[in-house]
């Protein structure tokens, strides 16, 4: 049964890369609330400082060739009404890889004393790879891969908006708007396919319970055609803006435990553990995600911090 699951993972990642737009083609993160920029580049410049952040996700631990994702991002204010940022990512699933980088520019409009609206454009480059030397099926007629490595490179672009105030935010983003056609002539029997657009809606609010405790509910909606809309709801309890614990629910996928700590107001460490709710949980001990962020180059401004 485990071998069948292994084959299913490999076949699924080939389908998503090679010839049919099924499921998510962008990396998944459980700590989306802590790295808003990756989901929504328009959030760049919404705070008074730059943030450098890295995330590592080990999905479905214990299963060979399960997805593994690494991302590095930097974003911050260029001026009082502008933001810039960029990120690199690597997403590996068995013999398939997705690497890429993106840069963004955001323009911020002051709607009133508290509310601001940011709009952003982002552009970059994607690399999709199939390495046939990394997989051998038990039966010869199952070997749909040639013993070769094949790379495809594509331009990428997206658009996003981000509405925010001192203790709340709402955003919508559409990455991967250029629906490039994939072409793996050597590696896959049916070599063509097309990237599909992704659409995200995120939002959150921070309630100040007292001088020591805050409560932060948040949500993310995700739509990737033709898969039904997915949703995720989270809540964090934050103590003195330093330590937090939280829970998240991802539809038909996982219940997530969140924890983290901020040191000296500028270095934060976060951890997420996914309790898998799907059938894959019978073979995996769960998914792990680690986050490290550093704030630097704070601007002097009369505009209040978002957090």
N, C-alpha and C positions, 0 to 999 in steps of 0.2 A: 504493500500500500504506500509506503514511503517513497519507493521508486516511482510510482504513478504520480504522486504529488510533485516529485522533482521534475518529472516530464511536463506536468501541467504548468509549473512555474516557467520553465524554459520556453515552452510553446507559447504561453501567454505573452511573454516579453517579446518574442519574435513577431507575434501578431501585432502588438502595439507599435513595434518599430518598422516592420517590413511592409505589410500590405493591407492592413485594415485598421480603422480608427476605433478601437474598442478600449474603453477605460481611460485612465489618466495617463497622459504622456509627460507630465511634469512631476517633480518630486513631491512627496507628501511630508508634512511636518506636524508634530503634535503640539509644539510650542509656538504656534502661529501668532499668539497674542504678544510674545516676547520678541518676535522678529517680523514686525508689520511690514517692513520695507520689502522683504522678499515677495510677499503676497501682493503688496500695493506700493509701487515706487513713488506714488504721489505723497506718501508720508515723509519723504525726505525733506528736511527743512522745517518740519512741524515742531521741532524742539530746538533749544538754544545751543545745542552741542552736537558734535560729530559722534557717531557710534560705530565702532568696529566690532563685528560679531562673527562668530563661527558656530556652526551646528554640525554635529555628526549623528546620523541615525542608522542603527542596525536593526533592520526590520525582520521579524519572524526568526528570532534567534533559535539556533539548533537545526535549521533547515539549510542544507547546502544550496548555494547559488541564490539565496534569497536576496532581496534588494538591500543595498548599502549606499548611503547618500552622505556627501560632504559638501558644505557650502561656506563661503567666506564673503562677507558683505561689509561695505563702508558707506555711510550716508550722513548728510548734515546740511546746515544752512550755508548758502553761498552769500546771501544778503538777507535783510529782514523779510523780503518777499520772494526769495528764490531758494531752491534746494538742489543739490546734486547727489549722486550716489552711483554705486555699481556693485555687482556681485559676480562671483565665479561659482560654478557648481559641477559636481561629478556624481553621477548616479549609475551604479553598476548592478546588473542583475545577470548572474551567470555569464554567458558569452556576449552579452550585449552591454553597451555603455552609452550614456548620454552625457556629454560634457558641453559647457557653454559659458558665455559671459554676457553681461548686459550692463549698459550705462543709461542713466536717466537724468532728465532735467525737469524740475517742477517749478511752476509759477503760482504764488500764493496771493489770494485776494482777501482783504479784510472786509468782511460783511458787516460787522458791528464791533462793539468794544470787546466782545469775547469770541465770536465765531469767525473762523477763517475757512476758506475753501482753497484747496490746492489741486492743480491739474498737472499731469505729467505725461511726457512721452518717453519711452525707453526703446533702445535698439541694441542689437548685439549679434552674436554668431552662435550657432548650434552645431555640434558634431555628434553624429549617430554612427555607432560602430557595431559590427558583428564580427566576432573572432571565432571562426570555425575550428581552430586548433584546440579550443578549450573544452570541447564537448564531444563525447563519443557515446552513442546509444548502444544498448546491449544487442539489439537486432539490427542487421545491416539495412533492412528496408525502412528503419526508423531514422536513418541518418539523412536529414534534410539539409544538412550543412555541408558545404565543401570545406576542404582543409585550407582555408584562406581567410585573411582578414580583409574586411571591406569597410571603408569610411565614406560617409556622406556629410557635406558641409552646407549649411543653409543660413541665410540672414534671418533675423528675428526682429519683431517690433511689437509694441503694445501701448495701450493707453489706460490711464487710471485717474480717478478723482478721489479726494479725501477731505471730508468735512469734519472739523474738530474744534473743540473748545477746551477749557481748563480741565474738565474731568470726563469728557466723552469723545467718541469718534465714530464716524461712519464712512465706509469706503466701498468703492466698486472698481474692479480692475479687469482688463481683458488682455492677458499676455498671449503670445504666439498667434497674433492676428494674421500673419502671413502663412497661408495654408500651403506650405511647400510640399512638393511631391517627392516621396522617398523612392530610391531606385537602387536595389541590391541585386544586381544581375548575377553575381557569382555565388551568393550565399543562400538565397531563398528561392524555392521553386516558383512562386509567383512574386516577382521582384519589385512590384510597384505598390504604392500606397500614398497616403497624404496625411500630413499633420492636421490636427483639428484644433479649433480655437477653444480656449478655456475661459470661464467667466466666474469671478469671485465677488461675493458681497460679504463684508465684515463690519462688525460694530461692537462697541463696548461702552460701559459706564462704570465710573468709580464712585462708590458710595462711602462717604466718611462716617463711620459708625461712632467713633470718638477720637481723641487725640492719638491713640495708639493703633487702632485697627481700621482698615479699609476693606471693603468688599467689592470685587470687580467681576461682574458677569460679562460674558462676551459670546459672540456667535460668529460662525462662518458658513455661508452657503456656497456651494460649488456646483457648476453645471458644465458637463462635457458631453456634447452630443455623440452618440445617441443614448448614453447612460442616463437613468433618472437622476434628478437633482439630489445631491448629497448634502447633509447638514452636520454641523458640529456645534455643541453648546458647552461652554466652560464657565467655571467660577473659581476665583482665587480669593483666599483670605490673606491679607498683607499686614504684617506687624511692623510698625514704626518705619515703614518704607524700606525695610531691610530683609526680612524673611517672609516667605510665602509658602502656602500649601494650597492645592487646588485639585479639582476633578473635572474631567471632560468626557463627554459622550459623543462618539462618532457613529452615525447611523449604520446599523448592521455590521459594524467592524470592531469597535473596541471601546472599553472604558479606560480612561487614562488618568494616572496619578501624576500630579505636578508638584514639584518642590524646588526651592531655590533660595539663594542668599545674596545680598549685595554688601560689598565691603567698601567702606570709606566713600560711599555714595557714587562710585564710578566703576567698580569692577563687580560684575554679576555672574553667578554660576547657576545654571538651571538644569534640572533633570526631569525626564518624563519616562514613565513606564506604561506600556500598553497592555492591558489585560484583553487578549484577543477573544472576541465573541463569535467569530465565524468558525467554520469547520477546521480551518487551518490551526486553530488553537489546540487541536488534538495532537499536533506534531511539533508545535513550537512552544517554548517557555515564555514567549512574549516579545515585545519590541522595546528597544532602548534608544533614548535620544539625549544627548548632552549638548548644552549651550554655554558659551563663554562670550561675554560682551564687555567692552571697555569704552567709557565715555571720555572724550578729550576735546580740547580747543573750544571751550564754552564761550559763547558770544555774550557781550553785555547788551542787554535789551530790556525795554520796558514791557515787552509782551510776556505774559505769564507762561510758565511751563505747562505742557499738556498734562503731565502727571502730577 
